[in-house]
Amino acid sequence: MSFNKLALIRYKTIDECLRNRGRRWTLENLIEKVSEALYEYEGMLDGVSKRTIQLDLQMMRSDKLGYNAPIIVVDRKYYTYEDKEYSIMKNSLSSQDLDKLSDIVKLLKQFKGFDYFEDIGAMVGRLEGKILQQKNQTQAFIDFEKNELLKGLEWIDPLLKAIKNKTCLDILYQSFKAKESSKFPVHPYLLKEYRNRWFLLCKTGDRNGITIYALDRMQAIEENLLAEYIEAEVDVIHFFDDVIGVTKTVGQEPVNIILQIDQENMPYVLTKPLHSSQKVLEKDENGMTISIDVVVNYELEREIMGFGEHMKVLAPNFLQRRIKKRFEKSLLNYQNNEDKEN
């Protein structure tokens, strides 16, 4: 059953009336008050029917929403609560509600490191405390991939606010290759997560094009109130549609990649496609051949090499040669170790 906004307004209004013992409430009185509330909150001019209010009273009396409201009729005409202290707003959660909320809290607790919003950790803690007052604590039954030692998560919230408010920022940043950090202005557009690492898609100062920065390499962030925010010149929402990972430059076009997967790993690639563009070109007892349309980048190569001998690049030729060269170099590392042992 749908518990919508209009129903909530009606239940709350009826509850306020029945709690007010300074007045006797007939069915007509309740219809009038609910109609006034619907007009005030939703601008509804049609009011509410007698049948709707009768069904609302019946629903509030029942256990379907967990209310079990002690609504009685006095002198066969006036509605009130038998318990003068009762209110649906004070009502305890049902056991079904508690079960669902408990599961939700356990899921949220796994993401407390990701501060999309301020005080989410405290919010989850308060919610958990309220639930545990009525329910014994149980273990979690769903476990997401996470790494609580990840760096840079503290920047998610200020970056998200800057994106929403279209605010220019000054970022102190040091890449893995740089010997020292540098400070520069950015115009933030989008936060992107890939394999538990977070990245910022933005424009750097007055430079042309788009830049992508890893949050775990940021050392400080502050608002730049003197700089005027520059809107994105590309569709940031779909910028990564043709990418595996996050490495891409503006104007970089996707390439049709043809891959051969053996029988052993075929089910894994079928159930978890490498990319949304994946198409099965051929399938037999030896495996299958697929195609994906993505830009060629480091993450794609790492994905292919992660399958080892179970995946082979058929096209394009330049990517086949590149993967072959990397495997040859890797094999050379092991051969050098064998030579040292001998």
C-alpha positions as CSV (number, residue, x, y, z in Angstrom):
1,M,0.0,0.0,0.0
2,S,1.3,3.4,-0.9
3,F,1.8,5.8,2.1
4,N,2.0,9.1,0.2
5,K,2.4,12.7,1.2
6,L,-1.4,13.5,1.1
7,A,-2.2,10.6,3.3
8,L,0.4,11.7,5.8
9,I,-1.1,15.2,5.9
10,R,-4.5,13.7,6.6
11,Y,-3.3,11.4,9.3
12,K,-1.4,14.1,11.0
13,T,-4.3,16.6,10.9
14,I,-6.7,14.0,12.3
15,D,-4.2,13.2,15.0
16,E,-4.0,16.8,16.0
17,C,-7.8,17.1,16.2
18,L,-8.3,14.0,18.3
19,R,-5.6,15.1,20.7
20,N,-7.3,18.4,21.2
21,R,-9.8,17.6,24.0
22,G,-10.9,21.2,24.2
23,R,-13.3,20.5,21.4
24,R,-15.6,17.6,20.4
25,W,-15.0,16.3,16.9
26,T,-17.7,15.1,14.6
27,L,-16.9,13.5,11.2
28,E,-17.9,16.7,9.5
29,N,-15.5,18.7,11.7
30,L,-12.6,16.3,10.8
31,I,-13.5,16.7,7.1
32,E,-13.4,20.5,7.4
33,K,-10.0,20.5,9.2
34,V,-8.4,18.1,6.8
35,S,-9.7,20.1,3.8
36,E,-8.1,23.2,5.3
37,A,-4.8,21.5,5.9
38,L,-4.7,20.1,2.3
39,Y,-5.4,23.6,1.0
40,E,-2.7,25.1,3.2
41,Y,0.0,22.6,2.4
42,E,-0.8,21.5,-1.1
43,G,-3.2,24.2,-2.5
44,M,-6.0,21.7,-3.0
45,L,-9.4,23.3,-3.5
46,D,-11.5,20.2,-3.8
47,G,-11.2,19.2,-0.1
48,V,-11.6,15.6,1.0
49,S,-14.5,13.2,0.9
50,K,-16.4,11.7,3.8
51,R,-15.4,8.2,2.5
52,T,-11.7,9.2,2.6
53,I,-11.8,10.3,6.2
54,Q,-13.7,7.2,7.2
55,L,-11.0,5.0,5.6
56,D,-8.3,7.1,7.2
57,L,-9.8,6.5,10.7
58,Q,-10.0,2.8,9.9
59,M,-6.4,2.8,8.7
60,M,-5.2,4.6,11.8
61,R,-7.0,2.1,14.1
62,S,-5.4,-0.8,12.3
63,D,-1.9,-2.3,12.5
64,K,-1.2,-1.8,8.8
65,L,0.9,1.3,9.4
66,G,1.8,0.3,13.0
67,Y,-0.5,3.0,14.5
68,N,-3.1,0.9,16.4
69,A,-4.7,4.2,17.3
70,P,-7.2,3.9,20.2
71,I,-9.9,5.9,18.3
72,I,-13.4,5.7,19.9
73,V,-16.7,7.3,19.2
74,V,-18.5,9.1,22.1
75,D,-22.3,9.4,22.1
76,R,-22.2,7.8,18.7
77,K,-21.1,11.1,17.2
78,Y,-17.8,12.5,18.5
79,Y,-14.4,11.1,17.7
80,T,-11.5,11.1,20.2
81,Y,-8.6,9.0,21.6
82,E,-9.4,6.7,24.4
83,D,-5.9,7.3,25.7
84,K,-5.5,11.1,26.1
85,E,-1.7,10.7,25.9
86,Y,-1.8,8.9,22.6
87,S,-0.4,10.4,19.3
88,I,0.6,8.7,16.1
89,M,3.7,10.9,16.2
90,K,4.7,9.3,19.5
91,N,4.0,5.8,18.2
92,S,6.8,3.2,18.4
93,L,8.1,1.6,15.3
94,S,6.7,-1.7,14.3
95,S,8.9,-4.8,14.4
96,Q,9.0,-4.8,10.6
97,D,10.0,-1.1,10.6
98,L,12.8,-1.9,13.1
99,D,14.1,-4.8,11.0
100,K,14.3,-2.6,7.8
101,L,15.8,0.3,9.6
102,S,18.4,-1.9,11.3
103,D,19.5,-3.2,7.9
104,I,19.7,0.3,6.5
105,V,21.8,1.5,9.5
106,K,24.2,-1.4,9.0
107,L,24.6,-0.4,5.4
108,L,25.1,3.3,6.2
109,K,27.7,2.5,8.8
110,Q,29.9,1.1,6.1
111,F,29.9,4.5,4.3
112,K,30.5,6.8,7.3
113,G,34.0,7.6,5.9
114,F,32.4,9.1,2.9
115,D,31.1,12.4,4.2
116,Y,28.8,13.3,1.4
117,F,26.9,15.4,3.9
118,E,28.1,16.9,7.2
119,D,27.6,14.9,10.3
120,I,26.4,11.8,8.5
121,G,28.4,9.7,11.0
122,A,26.7,11.3,13.9
123,M,23.3,11.0,12.2
124,V,23.8,7.3,11.7
125,G,24.9,6.9,15.3
126,R,21.8,8.6,16.6
127,L,19.6,6.5,14.3
128,E,21.3,3.4,15.5
129,G,20.8,4.4,19.1
130,K,17.1,5.0,18.7
131,I,16.7,1.6,17.0
132,L,18.7,-0.2,19.6
133,Q,16.4,1.1,22.3
134,Q,13.6,-1.0,20.9
135,K,15.5,-3.8,19.3
136,N,18.4,-6.1,20.3
137,Q,21.6,-5.5,18.2
138,T,22.2,-8.0,15.4
139,Q,25.1,-8.5,13.0
140,A,25.2,-7.1,9.5
141,F,24.3,-9.4,6.6
142,I,25.6,-7.2,3.7
143,D,29.2,-6.2,3.3
144,F,30.3,-3.6,0.7
145,E,33.9,-3.3,-0.5
146,K,35.5,-0.5,1.4
147,N,38.9,0.7,2.7
148,E,38.8,2.8,5.8
149,L,42.4,3.8,5.4
150,L,41.8,5.6,2.1
151,K,43.0,9.2,2.1
152,G,41.2,12.2,0.7
153,L,37.7,11.2,1.8
154,E,37.6,14.4,3.9
155,W,37.5,16.5,0.7
156,I,34.3,15.0,-0.7
157,D,32.0,17.2,1.3
158,P,33.7,20.6,0.6
159,L,34.1,19.7,-3.1
160,L,30.5,18.6,-3.3
161,K,29.4,21.9,-1.8
162,A,31.6,23.9,-4.2
163,I,30.1,22.0,-7.2
164,K,26.6,22.7,-6.1
165,N,27.3,26.3,-5.3
166,K,29.5,26.8,-8.4
167,T,32.4,28.1,-6.3
168,C,36.0,28.4,-7.5
169,L,38.6,26.7,-5.2
170,D,42.3,26.8,-4.6
171,I,43.8,23.3,-4.2
172,L,47.2,22.4,-2.8
173,Y,48.1,19.2,-4.7
174,Q,51.0,16.9,-5.1
175,S,50.9,14.2,-7.7
176,F,52.8,10.9,-7.3
177,K,55.5,12.1,-9.8
178,A,55.9,15.7,-8.4
179,K,58.7,16.3,-5.9
180,E,56.7,19.0,-4.1
181,S,53.2,20.3,-3.9
182,S,51.7,23.2,-5.8
183,K,48.7,25.5,-5.4
184,F,46.3,26.4,-8.2
185,P,42.7,27.4,-8.8
186,V,40.1,25.0,-10.1
187,H,36.5,25.1,-11.2
188,P,34.9,21.9,-9.9
189,Y,32.3,20.0,-12.0
190,L,32.0,16.4,-10.9
191,L,33.1,13.8,-8.3
192,K,33.9,10.4,-9.7
193,E,34.6,7.2,-7.8
194,Y,36.6,4.3,-9.3
195,R,37.6,1.3,-7.3
196,N,37.3,3.0,-4.0
197,R,39.4,6.0,-5.1
198,W,37.8,9.4,-5.7
199,F,38.6,11.9,-8.4
200,L,37.6,15.5,-9.2
201,L,36.7,16.5,-12.8
202,C,37.4,20.2,-13.2
203,K,38.9,23.0,-15.1
204,T,42.3,24.2,-13.9
205,G,42.5,28.0,-13.8
206,D,42.3,29.5,-17.3
207,R,43.7,26.4,-19.1
208,N,41.7,24.9,-21.9
209,G,40.2,21.5,-21.5
210,I,39.3,19.3,-18.5
211,T,41.6,18.0,-15.7
212,I,41.1,15.1,-13.4
213,Y,42.7,15.1,-9.9
214,A,42.8,12.4,-7.3
215,L,41.4,13.4,-3.9
216,D,44.1,11.3,-2.1
217,R,46.8,13.7,-3.5
218,M,45.0,16.8,-2.3
219,Q,46.6,18.4,0.8
220,A,44.4,21.5,1.3
221,I,41.3,23.1,-0.2
222,E,40.0,26.6,0.3
223,E,37.5,28.9,-1.4
224,N,38.7,31.4,-4.0
225,L,36.2,34.2,-3.7
226,L,38.1,36.5,-6.1
227,A,37.9,34.1,-9.1
228,E,34.8,34.0,-11.2
229,Y,33.4,30.4,-11.7
230,I,33.7,29.1,-15.2
231,E,31.0,26.7,-16.4
232,A,32.0,23.4,-18.0
233,E,32.4,23.4,-21.8
234,V,31.7,19.6,-22.0
235,D,28.9,17.4,-20.8
236,V,30.4,16.3,-17.5
237,I,27.6,13.9,-16.6
238,H,28.4,11.8,-19.7
239,F,32.1,12.5,-19.8
240,F,33.0,9.1,-18.5
241,D,30.4,7.1,-20.5
242,D,33.1,5.7,-22.9
243,V,35.8,5.1,-20.2
244,I,36.9,2.3,-18.1
245,G,38.4,4.1,-15.1
246,V,39.0,7.9,-15.1
247,T,41.8,8.6,-17.5
248,K,40.5,10.6,-20.5
249,T,41.3,13.9,-22.3
250,V,38.8,16.2,-24.0
251,G,38.3,15.1,-27.6
252,Q,39.7,11.6,-27.0
253,E,37.5,9.3,-29.1
254,P,36.5,5.7,-28.1
255,V,38.1,2.8,-30.0
256,N,36.4,-0.5,-31.0
257,I,38.3,-3.1,-28.9
258,I,37.9,-6.8,-29.9
259,L,38.7,-9.3,-27.1
260,Q,38.8,-13.1,-26.9
261,I,38.0,-14.7,-23.6
262,D,38.4,-18.4,-22.9
263,Q,35.7,-20.8,-21.6
264,E,36.9,-20.6,-18.0
265,N,36.5,-16.8,-17.7
266,M,33.6,-16.4,-20.1
267,P,30.9,-16.6,-17.3
268,Y,32.6,-13.8,-15.3
269,V,32.7,-11.4,-18.3
270,L,29.1,-12.2,-19.2
271,T,27.7,-11.6,-15.7
272,K,30.0,-8.6,-15.0
273,P,30.6,-6.8,-18.4
274,L,33.8,-4.9,-18.8
275,H,31.8,-1.9,-20.0
276,S,28.2,-0.9,-20.8
277,S,29.0,-1.0,-24.6
278,Q,30.0,-4.7,-24.4
279,K,28.6,-6.9,-27.2
280,V,29.1,-10.7,-27.7
281,L,30.3,-11.2,-31.3
282,E,30.8,-15.0,-31.1
283,K,30.5,-17.8,-28.6
284,D,31.5,-21.4,-28.8
285,E,32.8,-24.3,-26.7
286,N,36.2,-22.5,-26.5
287,G,35.0,-19.2,-25.2
288,M,33.7,-16.1,-26.8
289,T,34.7,-12.9,-28.6
290,I,33.4,-9.6,-27.5
291,S,33.7,-5.9,-28.4
292,I,33.7,-2.8,-26.3
293,D,33.8,0.9,-27.4
294,V,36.1,2.8,-25.0
295,V,39.0,5.1,-25.0
296,V,42.4,3.4,-24.6
297,N,43.9,4.3,-21.3
298,Y,45.9,2.8,-18.4
299,E,42.9,1.4,-16.6
300,L,41.8,-0.5,-19.8
301,E,45.2,-2.1,-20.2
302,R,45.3,-3.0,-16.5
303,E,41.8,-4.6,-16.8
304,I,42.9,-6.7,-19.8
305,M,46.2,-7.8,-18.1
306,G,44.3,-8.7,-15.0
307,F,42.8,-11.6,-16.9
308,G,46.2,-12.9,-17.7
309,E,46.3,-15.8,-20.2
310,H,42.5,-16.0,-20.2
311,M,42.0,-12.9,-22.4
312,K,43.6,-11.9,-25.7
313,V,43.4,-8.6,-27.6
314,L,42.4,-9.2,-31.3
315,A,42.1,-5.6,-32.3
316,P,43.2,-2.9,-32.7
317,N,46.7,-3.9,-33.6
318,F,48.4,-1.1,-31.6
319,L,46.7,-2.2,-28.4
320,Q,47.6,-5.9,-29.1
321,R,51.3,-5.0,-29.5
322,R,51.2,-2.8,-26.3
323,I,49.7,-5.6,-24.2
324,K,52.1,-8.1,-25.6
325,K,55.1,-5.9,-24.8
326,R,53.9,-5.4,-21.2
327,F,53.5,-9.2,-20.7
328,E,57.0,-9.8,-22.2
329,K,58.4,-7.3,-19.8
330,S,56.6,-8.9,-16.9
331,L,57.9,-12.4,-18.0
332,L,61.4,-11.0,-18.2
333,N,61.2,-10.0,-14.5
334,Y,60.5,-13.6,-13.6
335,Q,63.2,-14.9,-15.9
336,N,65.8,-12.6,-14.3
337,N,64.8,-14.0,-10.8
338,E,65.4,-17.6,-12.1
339,D,68.8,-16.6,-13.5
340,K,69.8,-15.2,-10.1
341,E,68.6,-18.4,-8.3
342,N,70.6,-20.5,-10.7
